[in-house]
């Protein structure tokens, strides 16, 4: 075979190879959804002579318009450049299978597909162009696992502290009350020159009264505290005993009489100012208020004596008739007034239930006016007066229930006791053998006790 035949045969073989190659390309394009004859950029590859590595490739296209359209349709990622990723992409995601498909061109048939599969535990990495990631994970549950963020615990802690009173506000209130009251009163005087040491003693026992009262409490954010109270009692029943003695220490009693004290009145008024200290002690609104106070008080009793009954007449009074006697309308009025020092305490278990306690120590001036209407030798209507200094105390305890609408209800008890030292007894006489005048005599003492139980209703402003 000459050289011309050899060259012709080679050209025929090259043409046949080109035809086969073109047919293979059309088959590949049909598999990938391209039109036959439209060679994509990925398959129109030539060796880049500008690199030292012969396997380096660059992509070209034969149609400029088609190449521009494909460039616009390309994803933004570039070969060799990883996609932007977030921190969570680095978390383990399970088994990842990386499948690389290579379709080398063959001149003898359809393209051969070689698959290399790697199973490995990896972290989620940004995919490279040309690499398809298939992630095999166990099926996720439809129920989302809820995580409680840390700020929830912080919020709960803040809420617990927020329930503690940041500013223990004290709401002013006013209360009206009514109840029962029992009083007793006693005084004694000595004889001339102190003989006997007790010449006459008058005692009022079981003075039952209907008690009515009202009080207010006020305080501001600066802690200034003001409290006032007033009580009034109407005497319903009671008894008086008048005894006279010739011997010391209540011996040689020569006269005793009883009378009714079913008419009279009682009055108490007090006002104080102090400072409020607030102490929180429970998370659900419990708090403790303590208020030291300085104040002034006034107390008065008016007792009427009627329906006398003589039960003892001895010694020089043996001829005095025993039994009831008419015409008795005597009275004895007392006044106890002076400063006091005390403390108010309020213990709130929660916004509805509270205990209120109060204690005050009093220094008093005692004054009494009397009219003995059956003594013709005594001046009328003012027969004598008593003056002395004394001391005493007052203690009260109340339970309070507060409703939702600012109304509250109370029930409580109060006890007070006062007594005097020795003082002055001014006797006013009305003529007779000794003539009218004023006699300055001695006064031993006076004692007063009072106990009351009341219930009330009030309103907080």
Secondary structure, 3 states (H helix, E strand, C coil): CCHHHHHHHHHHHHHHHHHHHHHHHHHHHHHCCCCCCCCCHHHCEEECCCCCCCCCEEECCCCHHHHHHHHHHCCCCCCCCCCCCCHHHHCEEEEEEEEEEEEECCCCCCCEEEEEEEEEEEECCCCCCCCEEEEECCCCCCCCCCCCCHHHHHHHHHHHHHHCCCCCCCCCEEEEEEEEEEEEEEEEECCHHHCCCCCEEEEEEEEEEEEEEEEEEEECCCCEEEEEEEEEEEEEEEEEEEEEEEECCCEEEEEEEEEEEEEEEEEEEEEEEEEEEEEECCCCCCEEEEEEEEEEEEEEEEEEEEEEEEEEECHHHCCCCCEEECCCCEEEEEEEEEEEEEEEEEEECCCCEEEEEEEEEEEEEEEEEEECCCCCCECCCCCEEEEEEEEEEEEEEEEEEECCCCEEEEEEEEEEEEEECCEEEEEEECCCCCCCEEEEEEECEEEEEEEEEEEEEEEEC
